[in-house]
Structures are given as C-alpha cells and as structure tokens.
Amino acid sequence: MCPRRHVENVKHSLELEERLDHQVKSWQVQRFCGALIMLIIAFTTLGLFGSGVLSSQKQEKQGITVHYEKFLRYEKEMSVSWHVRNQRAVQVSVPQHYLASFKIEKIFPEAYETHIADGAIRYLFRLDGRGDLAIRFYFSPQKVGNITDTWQVNDADFRLAHFIYP
C-alpha cells in the first residue's frame, strides 16, 4: 500500500513546489524514532542502565546468597550483599583482579581478619554463635566495560559479572 494514497493532494492556485513524498517519509521517520524512544524508556525503567529487574542479580549456594547489580555507572557507589546462614565463621575471598576495577568504600560489618593470599584478599568474619550474617561490600567502579570474576565464600564459588557504563 502506497502511503501517498492517505495524503490528500489539494489543487490550488499558489505556485508552490510541494514535495509530499518527503513529508510522508518525514512522518515515517518520526514514528520510528518515537517508537525507539519509547523502547529506550521501557528498558531504562526495567533496569538496563541501573537498578531494576534486568540489572538485579541473585545467586544462592550452600546456604549463601549474594545480591548485586549487573549494570553499573562509572564512579557511582554500588554494593554486593551476602547473606550467610548457619555458619560459625565466614571467609570471603575477593580476587585482586576484580578489585583493580573498583575502589572499596566500606565493608559492613568490619572483617575480624584480613589477609592476601593466592591473588585474592580474604576477609574473615566471625559470629558469636551459629546464626545468620549479612555482609555488605560497598564499591565505586573505577573502569568502564565488562568486569567478571569469581568470588569465593566458604569454599563456594560465585561468578559476578558487571557492565559499567561511562
């Protein structure tokens, strides 16, 4: 179907150079760009550029749960939250290669003991008795692009993947 059939061609006495085919193409481009903008707004709302359903990640193994955001912004503080159940002590190993892309802002609660071994920084957290412990690492991304590495919590491996926007 030709889009020109929907545009009424009016006969008039003015000497104008009408280019209705250009006007019809302009309307088509406007509709396409409007749909594209609506699509970008929808993905933004869902979390493609920050916190939301598309960005929120959760992994669970051996009574240990991690929550983090996949999509981050350069130098905007983010967190990695751990919830550990029924453990006396918790050891979190963060690869130094991963930490090279982030600036550690704070860790809550503070680690009982910290040491470097096998290319990772190991944080030891102790509990008074057997119970639950929530640990939160606060970081600021210092590089843009894909960052993927494996954290180890009490001998369970967790692969964290982030994409950092400029």
Buried (B, 14 or more C-beta within 10 A) or exposed (E): EEEEEEEEEEEEEEEEEEEEEEEBEEEEEEEEEEEEEEEEEEEEEEBBBBEBEBBEBEBEEEEBBBBBBBBBBEEEEBBBBBBBEEBEEBBBBBBEEBBEBBEEEEBEEEBEEEEEEEEBBBBEBBBEEEEEBEBBBBBBBEEBEEBEBBBBBBEBEBEBEBBBBE
